[in-house]
Amino acid sequence: MKYKLLNEHSNDLAIEVYGKTKLLLFENALNAMSELLGCKPYGNQLEHLLSNVSGTYVVSLDDTFVLHDILSEALATIVRTNTCQWNFKITKLSTYELRTYLTFTYCDGLFKPEVEIKAVTYCDMNVHFDGRDKLWKTKIVFDT
C-alpha cells in the first residue's frame, strides 16, 4: 500500500503517503486522493477511457507547499469539471527558482463521489525523507 489511513483527525480525513522518490511520493498522493474520493471507472467507461496529458506549474517555497498546491489544483479541477481523475503518472518534475513544473498523464471520466473533500490542508503536512525507512513521506489532512 502506498498510503495508510490515519485516525488522528476525527472530523477530517488524514493519510500518510510514501514513495521511494519525491516524484513517487507526489504521484502516490494524487492517486490516494483520487481513491479516497472514489474515483474509479464504472459501467462501460472502461471501454472509453482517455489518457490525458497535462502540465502545470506552481510557485512555492518548498516541497510541502508544492505538494499542497498540486493536490489543491487537482481537487479544484475535479470539482469544477465534475469528472474524476485517476491513475496519475508524473512524467516530469523540475524546479527552476521557485517554480515547480509538473507534467503528468491521467485517466478521467464521470464518477460517483464516495467522499466529499472540500480542501487540502497544510495541517501536519511535511514532505521529508525518512532515512530509517529510506522513503519520502508526508501526512496529508483533507477537510471533509
C-alpha positions in Angstrom: 0.0 0.0 0.0 1.3 3.4 -1.0 -0.6 5.2 1.8 -2.3 4.4 5.0 -5.4 5.9 6.6 -4.8 7.7 10.0 -7.4 8.2 12.6 -5.8 11.3 14.2 -8.4 13.8 12.9 -11.9 12.7 13.7 -13.7 15.3 11.5 -11.3 15.2 8.7 -9.6 12.5 6.6 -5.9 12.0 7.3 -3.4 9.8 5.5 0.3 9.1 5.4 1.8 8.8 2.0 5.1 7.1 1.0 7.3 7.0 -2.0 10.8 5.8 -2.9 11.5 9.1 -4.6 9.9 12.5 -4.2 8.3 12.1 -7.6 6.7 8.8 -6.5 5.5 10.5 -3.3 3.7 13.2 -5.3 2.3 10.6 -7.7 1.1 8.4 -4.8 -0.5 11.4 -3.0 -2.5 12.3 -6.2 -3.7 8.7 -6.6 -4.5 8.4 -2.9 -6.7 11.5 -3.0 -8.5 10.1 -6.1 -9.0 6.7 -4.4 -10.4 8.4 -1.3 -12.8 10.4 -3.5 -14.0 7.1 -5.0 -12.6 7.9 -8.4 -12.8 4.8 -10.5 -14.4 3.9 -13.7 -17.9 2.4 -13.6 -20.3 1.0 -16.1 -19.0 0.9 -19.7 -16.4 3.7 -19.1 -13.6 1.1 -19.1 -14.0 0.9 -22.9 -13.9 4.7 -23.3 -11.1 5.8 -21.1 -8.8 8.6 -22.5 -5.3 9.1 -21.4 -4.7 12.8 -20.9 -1.5 14.7 -20.8 -1.4 17.9 -18.7 1.1 20.3 -17.4 1.1 22.8 -14.7 3.4 24.8 -12.6 3.3 26.1 -9.1 5.3 28.8 -7.4 6.2 27.5 -3.9 8.9 27.9 -1.3 9.5 24.2 -0.6 8.3 20.6 -1.4 5.5 20.7 1.2 3.9 23.7 -0.5 4.5 22.2 -3.9 2.6 19.0 -3.0 -0.2 21.0 -1.3 -0.6 23.2 -4.4 -0.6 20.2 -6.8 -3.2 18.4 -4.8 -5.3 21.5 -4.5 -5.2 22.1 -8.2 -6.2 18.5 -9.0 -9.1 18.8 -6.5 -10.3 22.1 -8.0 -10.3 20.5 -11.5 -12.3 17.5 -10.3 -14.9 19.8 -8.6 -15.0 22.3 -11.5 -15.4 19.7 -14.2 -17.4 17.1 -12.3 -15.1 14.5 -13.6 -12.7 12.3 -11.7 -9.0 11.7 -12.5 -7.1 8.6 -11.5 -4.0 6.6 -12.5 -1.7 9.6 -12.3 1.8 9.1 -13.7 4.1 12.0 -13.2 6.4 12.2 -16.3 8.4 15.2 -15.4 9.1 17.2 -12.2 11.6 20.0 -12.4 12.3 23.1 -10.3 13.7 26.4 -11.5 14.0 29.2 -9.0 10.7 28.9 -7.1 8.6 27.4 -9.9 8.0 23.7 -10.0 6.9 22.3 -13.3 4.9 19.2 -13.4 3.8 17.1 -16.4 1.6 14.1 -15.8 -0.8 11.7 -17.5 -4.1 10.5 -16.1 -7.4 8.9 -17.0 -10.7 10.7 -16.5 -14.4 10.1 -16.7 -17.7 10.6 -14.9 -17.8 9.3 -11.3 -20.0 9.0 -8.3 -18.1 10.6 -5.3 -18.0 8.4 -2.2 -16.5 11.2 0.0 -16.7 14.9 -0.3 -13.3 16.5 0.1 -13.6 20.3 0.5 -9.9 21.2 0.7 -6.4 20.0 1.1 -5.0 21.4 4.4 -1.4 22.3 5.5 -2.1 20.7 8.9 0.7 18.1 9.6 1.9 18.2 6.0 5.7 17.9 5.9 7.4 16.4 2.9 10.6 14.8 4.2 13.0 11.9 3.6 12.9 9.2 6.3 16.5 7.9 6.4 15.4 4.9 8.6 12.8 3.6 6.2 14.6 5.1 3.1 11.3 6.6 1.9 9.9 10.0 1.2 6.9 10.6 3.5 4.2 13.1 4.5 0.9 13.3 6.3 -2.0 14.8 4.4 -5.2 16.0 6.0 -8.3 16.6 3.9 -11.1 18.8 5.1 -14.3 16.8 4.6 
